[in-house]
Amino acid sequence: MPVPVPQQRGVPAAETPHGADLTVLVIEDDPAGSITGPELSAAAGTRVRIRTARNLTEAGRLLTDDVDCILLDLALPVPTTNATATTATTTAPAAPDHRPEPAPGRADELAVLTHVLRIAPLHAVLVLTAQDDTELAAEAVRVGAQDYLFRGELDARVLSRAIRYAVERKRADLAQHQLTESGLRAQENARLERGLLPTPLLDGSDLSFAARYRPGRSRALLGGDFYDTVRTPDGTVHAMIGDVCGHGPDEAALGVELRIAWRALTLAGLCGDQLLSTLQQVLEHERQSEEIFATLCTVDIAPDGRRAGLCLAGHPAPLLARHGRPARLLPYEDGGPALGLLPRARWPRRQVELGAEWSLMMYTDGLIEGRVGAGSSQRLGQDGMVAMVNSRLEQGLAGEELLEAAVAEVRELNGGELTDDVAVLLLGRDPERIRRRGRSASRPGPVSTASPATAPAAASAQRPPLYGP
């Protein structure tokens, strides 16, 4: 007759609070029995209920959710092949089975134990063995039992202490297993999110690039904000930054989809209104709800670096800082609505003169919606951000240092971490830097420095870190 498999409860039996009543299932073939409830209750200082099963068939029927510990006699007859096979194919979902196999030559002696561990993976298990079989008892613990007892030394005091120990050890084992699984999942999620962060494609460009990214979700690497930068074969540098409404993993996934779609469409030659109209179609097909929308800012910088085309889809206007002049917001009167709001919306492309030397900062609203002072209702806003950036520019900061200082000051003004995602990227053109690079490239040098093997390293050196610590 196949051994019935009990349903394992979601909360492990080993999580019985200390000092609560205990239920022990004793599996042995001694009709008289060797343990009584009153003796254990007196020794344990709490009520102990005992259930006795003479074989594994009875044990399967008595193994219910309220059993805290199983006391198993290793001298029980080995389960039949049919019973074992049935159990293996019908075991209820429980904790994954990562227990070690018995040592060679011990599998038959521990068949009863492995069977019980299979049908009761969430219960503490104590094994009973002969006093002269220490090696078998130790092997039983290695395979998965929490502890062992010798039949000849069995008394209420020893058994009570062993049961308590077994329950606590099982609880610790389950907690450690859950902690390990959570850690592995977190590492895998981190690797996945890190792989989804953008790598700018700026090889061959004279423009500098810097970026900072801080997701609002706790312990996340990726949020609903997204950005990207690519250089097309004609020498034009395209930059984009956007924000999906919301802060959850669904919004982060949608942001990645929009970023990848933008890069593909840009490399395919689309720009301006045509590109944004296609992105809106992507958003409408991929979003979880019709209420989801995304703001976007795109900039395409001419090959000479002196002018750019600007498109705004419900997004804050970029900040332009020219040499010797205060930073100012680019015009935003001609912007269109956010993606996903109006079915047949249009996004005009505005021509912007950049000049010979400039820095262009693109950002999401997380940078400007922080509070000004802990507990204050006043937000930083665009005007406050412009003043803050101008103050840092007067101190001579630029590039990575400028972004790091700006994000740090916004956090300090807010009185702690920002609740919204923050993405900031900075593109710049420095004629003197371009001239120095040109002179360095034209200066003759050792053959090894111009070899193809070193060319990729020189190109990758233009790529700074994507997000701050």
Order of alpha helices (4+ residues) and beta strands (2+ residues): beta-alpha-beta-alpha-beta-alpha-alpha-beta-alpha-beta-alpha-beta-beta-beta-alpha-alpha-beta-beta-beta-beta-beta-beta-alpha-alpha-beta-alpha-alpha
